[in-house]
Structures are given as C-alpha cells and as structure tokens.
Amino acid sequence: MDTTDIAAVLQAATDYGTGYGRAGSLVAGLIALFGFAMGGTALYRLKKGRGFAGQAAVVAVAAGLAALAFGAWNLAAAEGGLGTGNGRAGAVVAMVIGLGAAVLGWWALRRSRSATRAPE
C-alpha cells in the first residue's frame, strides 16, 4: 500500500463518519428512549404501589419534551432530504419517541396524582 491508497481510505472514512446531524439525532434519540423508560418505570411503580412514581413521571415528561425540542431543532438545522446522512430521519424518530415519552410520563403523573388524593 502506498500513500495514495492510505489517503483514499482515510478520505472515505471521513466522508461516512458521524457528522453533526447524525450525532444530534443520536443524542435526541437517547434522551427520548431514557424518557420513555422512565415513563414505563413510573407506570410500573404505580401498578405495584412502591417507589416514587411521581418523580419518575416528571423526569419522563421533561426528557420527552427535551427530546422533542432537540429533535425539532436538529430537523430544522439539517440540510438535504431524507437519506442524505444528515440526521433528518433520526430526528423524526427521536421526536416521535420523545412525544411518546412525554405522553407516557403525563399519564403516569395524572395517575399518581389521583392515587394520592383522599377519598371523599
């Protein structure tokens, strides 16, 4: 292998690396998955009657809304269309999962608030 072959391999690796768009979509997706897991944890704790379900529900709503906002920002900042590698599809997926996490957390928060009220 001579230096031109090595340069061509290095150039190909840089062209297909993780850029800002993909990294931003990945971060938004991880935040959304974390929020979805916290919403599921809150609902599980409510069902079993143990732990601090209200705190997990608040974290799920906050993480879901943060992922929704970050995914929308990343979608607006990405150049090109779907399939260009700029993170547009990942941002859309992160927004959908983030919305699901916020709804799941809101649902758990409502159930935890109604469970703590004294019967009349």
N, C-alpha and C positions, 0 to 999 in steps of 0.2 A: 504494500500500500504506500503510495506516495502522498505528498502533502495536498495535492488537489483532491484526492479521494477523501482524505480526512476532512478537508474543508467542506466538501459536498455533504458528507454525513452530518457534520456539525450544523450546517445550514438547514438541512432537512429536519433535524431535531428541534431547532429553534422555531421553524415555521409551524410545527404542530405541537408546540408546548402549551402550557396552561397560561393563557393571557388574562388580562383584567376581567373581561366579560365572563369567561368560564369560572374564574376564581370567585367573582362576585356572586354568580348564580349558585356556586357550590356553598358558599357561606350562607346565603339566604336559605338554601335548601336544608342545611344542617340546623339552622335556627328554627325553621318550620318543623322539622322532624322532632327536635327537642320539645317544642311547644305541644306537638301532637302527643308525644309520650307523656308529658306532664298532665295533659287533659285526661288521657286514659288512666293515669295513676290517680288523679283526683276522683274520677268516677268509680274506680275500683275501691278506693278508701271509703267513699260514701256508701257503697254497697256493703262492705264488710264492717263498717262502723268503727274504723280505727284511723288514727293519724290526723294530720292537719290537711283535710281535703280543701279547705278554703284557700290556703296559701298556694297549694299546687294549682288550683284553678286560676288564681290571679297570675301566676307565672305563665300558665298556658295562654291566657288571653294576651299578656304582654309580649310573649315570644311570637305568637301568631301575628299580632299586629305589626311587630317589628319586621318579621319576615315578609309580610305583605308589602310594607312600605319599601323595604330594601329591594325586594324583587321588582316592584314597580319602577323604582329609580334605576335599577340595572337594566330593565327592559327599555326605558326611555333613553338611556345613555348608549345602548348597544347600536352599532352601525351594521347595516346589512339586514338580510332577511333570515328566516329560519334555515338552519342547516349550514350557515356560513362559519360556525365555530365561535361566534361572539357571545354566546350565552343567552340568546333570546328564548330558546325552548326551556332551558333550565330555569330562567327567571319566571316563566309562565307556570311551570310545575311548582316552583317554590311559592308562588303566590296562591295557587290552589291549595297546597298543603297548609300554608300559613292561614288561609281563611278557614280551613277545616279545624285547625288547632284553636283559633280564636272562638269559633262556634262551640267546639267541644269544651273549652275552658269556661265559656259563658254559661253553657248548660250545667256544668258541674257547679259553678258558682251559684246559680239560681237554686239548684237542688240543695246545696249546703246551707244556703240562707233560709230556705223554707223548712229544712230539717231542724234548725236551731230555734225556730220560733216556738213559743209556748202555746199549747192548745188553749183555746178559749172556752 
